[in-house]
Amino acid sequence: MSVIFARSVSRRLKRKRAGLEFLDRPRRRLGDDRISGMQDASLRLTPSAHERRVLQPRPPERRVPNPDTWYRPTHGPAARVPAKKNVKTARGYTLFNNVIVHHESEMEHRVSLRIQTRNDVAELYSQTPVFHYLGEDGNVHKHITDFLVVYKDGWKQALVVKQERKRAEMEDLIERIKADPSSRFVDDIKLCTEKYGTIEAAENAELIRWSRERHDQADVDELLAIVSTMKGWFRFGELLRHCNSMMRRRVAIWRLIDLGFLFTTTGEKVTELTWLAFAPAGGPTGLCG
């Protein structure tokens, strides 16, 4: 038995013991779950070209941008643009508010995802700001922080992403930066390690980002009316019972988690077995804050 198959069987047994065996039963696709045009095999395939979008110049700040117009993403105030590929590190980027956020390692990627799913973050930039500090050799050196976070209340925070084993070294660097006048550009400088950018938090963050783009507000309102009547703790999978579309219900569940109406205190990866509770007031998500 392969490791992957053994884990799949283990998850099935756990769901069965929790009374959620209906999640593993074969289901017939119904309603909106169907893929348009794929029900009738006699239909011929008619390819169609995508509509070409014309890039429009970015409007001045004093004008209100048209939400229906697509604008080319920018790098923001990044001091440098990392190379796209590297043999030793996992490089790439994500988009946040039409700004390209670069990461030069998988840990930076996980930290970036967790920051992006906070509801109190207004702006996120990579490779900025540039700080100066006095080194042990008596010379002034330059350091480019990994991320700049601008919160909705105006608070600016620079993030330095390094492994936990380098904490002492990086905390000394941060103290040297704070002693330099260049640090006055931000309100705080923080070190983030793999203890913050965990794999579980990144996986939760990916699903939260997915729910923001794919949710249907009618489904969210319907689920909110259901969970508002539920008392105590209940499993994620219980919310998938007796619904017309499990896919749409999953999106709605994650959207309520994002809005803070559903929360968990475990800090682990959220699955069908995770215990959730309802918070009437809502608020920032407790998963990725």
Disulfide bonds with the S-S distance in Angstrom:
none
